[in-house]
Amino acid sequence: MGVVTGIVLYAIIWFMTLLVSLQVRVTSQDDAGERVAGTHGSAPADAQLRKRVIWTTIIAAGIWCVVAGIILLDLVTLDDIDLFTRFGMGSTGLR
């Protein structure tokens, strides 16, 4: 895995982790009883974005280390994932 591939992999994992963390422990404005005029009632009362971004960075780094280790140590290769030739649905590459 090259440097650019590692950075792209980390960015994908980071954004996926951020999207998950935005849904965890959210208190809506309706639940808090403090609805700001012009906003939807399900909007978060306090999003705590700085805290979420810090935790997202830490968790994404851990996930990235595991995934990068699996890729660099060749524990899972493309031959392991190739289901078409494994189950006889594709060609074996001989033509």
C-alpha positions in Angstrom: 0.0 0.0 0.0 1.4 3.4 -1.0 1.3 6.6 0.9 -1.5 8.1 -1.1 -3.6 4.9 -0.8 -3.0 5.0 3.0 -4.2 8.6 3.2 -7.3 8.0 1.1 -8.1 4.9 3.2 -7.8 6.9 6.4 -10.0 9.7 4.9 -12.7 7.2 4.0 -12.6 5.6 7.4 -12.6 9.0 9.1 -15.7 10.3 7.3 -17.5 7.0 7.9 -16.7 7.1 11.6 -17.8 10.8 11.7 -21.2 10.0 10.2 -21.7 7.3 12.7 -20.6 9.4 15.7 -22.9 12.2 14.7 -25.9 9.9 15.5 -24.6 8.8 18.9 -26.0 10.4 22.1 -27.8 13.3 20.4 -30.4 15.3 22.3 -32.9 17.0 20.0 -34.2 20.5 20.6 -37.7 19.0 21.3 -36.2 16.7 23.9 -34.2 19.5 25.6 -37.2 21.8 25.5 -35.2 24.6 23.9 -36.4 25.1 20.4 -34.7 27.8 18.4 -37.0 29.7 16.0 -36.6 28.7 12.4 -35.1 25.2 13.1 -36.6 21.8 13.0 -37.5 20.2 16.3 -35.2 17.2 15.7 -32.2 19.4 15.2 -29.5 18.8 17.9 -29.6 21.0 20.9 -25.8 20.8 21.4 -23.9 19.0 18.7 -20.5 19.1 20.5 -18.6 19.0 17.2 -15.1 19.5 18.7 -15.5 16.5 21.0 -16.9 14.4 18.2 -14.1 15.3 15.8 -11.5 14.5 18.3 -13.0 11.1 19.2 -13.6 10.4 15.5 -9.9 11.0 14.8 -8.8 8.7 17.6 -11.2 5.9 16.7 -10.5 6.2 12.9 -6.8 5.9 13.6 -7.3 2.7 15.4 -9.5 1.2 12.7 -7.0 2.4 10.1 -4.2 0.6 11.9 -6.1 -2.6 11.9 -7.1 -2.4 8.2 -3.6 -1.2 7.1 -2.1 -4.1 9.0 -4.4 -6.6 7.3 -3.5 -5.2 3.9 0.2 -4.9 4.5 0.6 -8.4 6.0 -1.5 -9.9 3.1 -3.9 -11.6 5.5 -6.7 -10.9 3.0 -5.9 -10.6 -0.6 -8.0 -10.0 -3.8 -7.9 -13.8 -4.5 -9.7 -14.4 -1.2 -12.4 -11.9 -2.2 -12.9 -13.0 -5.8 -16.2 -14.9 -5.5 -16.8 -15.2 -9.3 -14.0 -17.6 -10.0 -14.4 -19.3 -6.6 -17.9 -20.4 -7.3 -17.5 -21.0 -11.0 -19.3 -18.0 -12.3 -16.4 -16.4 -14.0 -13.5 -17.4 -16.1 -10.2 -18.6 -14.6 -8.2 -16.2 -16.7 -7.3 -18.8 -19.3 -8.4 -17.8 -22.8 
